[in-house]
Amino acid sequence: MLRFLTAGESHGRCMIAILEGMPAGLKIDLKEMNIELKRRQLGYGRGDRMKIEGDNVDILCGVKNGMTLGSPIGLYVKNSDFRIDDLITLTNPRPGHADLVGCLKYGHEDIRNVLERASARETVSRVAVGAVCKLFLEEFGISVLSEVLAIGGEKNKEKMNKKIDQARKNLDTVGGIFSLTAVGVPPGLGSYVAADRRLNARLAGVLSSIPAIKAVEFGLGTGYASAFGRAVHDAIYYSKDKGFYRKTNNAGGIEGGMSNGEPIVVRCTMKPIATVGKPLDSVDIVTKKSTKAAVERYDTCAVAAAGVVAESVMAFELSNAMVEKFGGDSMNEVKRNYKAYVKGIKT
Ligand SMILES: Cc1cc2nc3c(=O)[nH]c(=O)nc-3n(C[C@H](O)[C@H](O)[C@H](O)COP(=O)(O)O)c2cc1C
């Protein structure tokens, strides 16, 4: 089993992660990993924080001479904007963020005590973990990629950027939709035998754990609601070189809680960023008087970046399912089992 934990505050010293369960003998390419971190910082509509943080990951442990040891991997990303102890107290929670409920739940009288951890800065740790997982998946010819499909209801690239410009001009924010596609996934990851082993459930869980993701759809998704069965279920074919295959992929590569060998296709909806330049009504958590919500530096739109985070958590969950299915102590062991299985299901 693969598992990870992250720690770190947005303006704290650093963001860290420990990834446990990665097999021994995986070649680690730090350059590739840092490309993933850079990709998380890009996208039209990002805020000034992205100009401050030149994210780079350091591997603190679990790797020797560029190869994983099978022991926990410690990942470290420095925060350039480290000033958590000097930041002023904030008592005006932002609607749409964790501020209010976080203060009620933990007994804080400074919303900063909540937002420092609730901030999507945390996702840099998840991208660092995902970058290791992407290297693992690459060894089996599996890749995961995201694409922005819509921003503020617009689907054309130019119009999407215009929506972001409009939001920025109005001191507002805007959300959207991105797709995620994993290709090269063998049939049989996940399982139908128990609810918590279903691959779709596991993917929906990790994808909706990304801040601001409000809907996750597989394949045809909500489109199934208005269709007849004969029109949407993917008929089954067989050829000697391909094995079993489909000519359509409305299922989005998952049937009965298992990957079916077709590309896994997911669509995620992101709500508009909660911090808005022209703040909404709020209430001071100490005085209980009406006020306006706090305004922190913010992204006008972060849909492309959320797509990169989603690639990372999907890469983690697919790696986890691979290790489960094919054994997880060394890369040689996983590869041997993988090859025998793939050969077996074709014949
Ligand atoms: C890549 C990324 C960047 C984000 N940037 C911001 C931001 O600059 N300001 C902000 O208020 N929220 C930002 N968010 C969204 C908040 O973290 C999110 O709205 C908040 O956690 C509440 O959403 P939830 O109810 O889904 O947890 C970002 C989210 C992601 C995935």
The ligand as a MOL file (V3000), in Angstrom:
LIG
                    3D

  0  0  0     0  0            999 V3000
M  V30 BEGIN CTAB
M  V30 COUNTS 31 33 0 0 0
M  V30 BEGIN ATOM
M  V30 1 C -4.3740 25.4390 -7.4020 0
M  V30 2 C -5.3250 26.1580 -6.4880 0
M  V30 3 C -5.1130 27.5010 -6.2010 0
M  V30 4 C -5.9760 28.1990 -5.3640 0
M  V30 5 N -5.7420 29.5270 -5.0860 0
M  V30 6 C -6.5620 30.1840 -4.2130 0
M  V30 7 C -6.3320 31.5620 -3.8930 0
M  V30 8 O -5.4210 32.1930 -4.4030 0
M  V30 9 N -7.1620 32.1530 -2.9920 0
M  V30 10 C -8.2300 31.4790 -2.4310 0
M  V30 11 O -8.9690 32.0530 -1.6420 0
M  V30 12 N -8.4680 30.2120 -2.7450 0
M  V30 13 C -7.6600 29.5290 -3.6020 0
M  V30 14 N -7.9240 28.2140 -3.9220 0
M  V30 15 C -9.1540 27.5970 -3.4850 0
M  V30 16 C -9.2880 27.4550 -2.0150 0
M  V30 17 O -8.2390 26.7200 -1.5100 0
M  V30 18 C -10.6660 26.8580 -1.7450 0
M  V30 19 O -11.6220 27.7330 -2.2510 0
M  V30 20 C -10.9270 26.6770 -0.2900 0
M  V30 21 O -10.1490 25.6350 0.2080 0
M  V30 22 C -12.3560 26.3130 0.0050 0
M  V30 23 O -12.8010 25.3380 -0.8800 0
M  V30 24 P -13.4280 24.0030 -0.3640 0
M  V30 25 O -14.7390 24.3650 0.2530 0
M  V30 26 O -13.5880 23.1790 -1.5830 0
M  V30 27 O -12.4290 23.4460 0.5890 0
M  V30 28 C -7.0890 27.5200 -4.7820 0
M  V30 29 C -7.2950 26.1600 -5.0720 0
M  V30 30 C -6.4270 25.4770 -5.9100 0
M  V30 31 C -6.6800 24.0320 -6.2040 0
M  V30 END ATOM
M  V30 BEGIN BOND
M  V30 1 1 1 2
M  V30 2 1 2 3
M  V30 3 2 2 30
M  V30 4 2 3 4
M  V30 5 1 4 5
M  V30 6 1 4 28
M  V30 7 2 5 6
M  V30 8 1 6 7
M  V30 9 1 6 13
M  V30 10 2 7 8
M  V30 11 1 7 9
M  V30 12 1 9 10
M  V30 13 2 10 11
M  V30 14 1 10 12
M  V30 15 2 12 13
M  V30 16 1 13 14
M  V30 17 1 14 15
M  V30 18 1 14 28
M  V30 19 1 15 16
M  V30 20 1 16 17
M  V30 21 1 16 18
M  V30 22 1 18 19
M  V30 23 1 18 20
M  V30 24 1 20 21
M  V30 25 1 20 22
M  V30 26 1 22 23
M  V30 27 1 23 24
M  V30 28 2 24 25
M  V30 29 1 24 26
M  V30 30 1 24 27
M  V30 31 2 28 29
M  V30 32 1 29 30
M  V30 33 1 30 31
M  V30 END BOND
M  V30 END CTAB
M  END
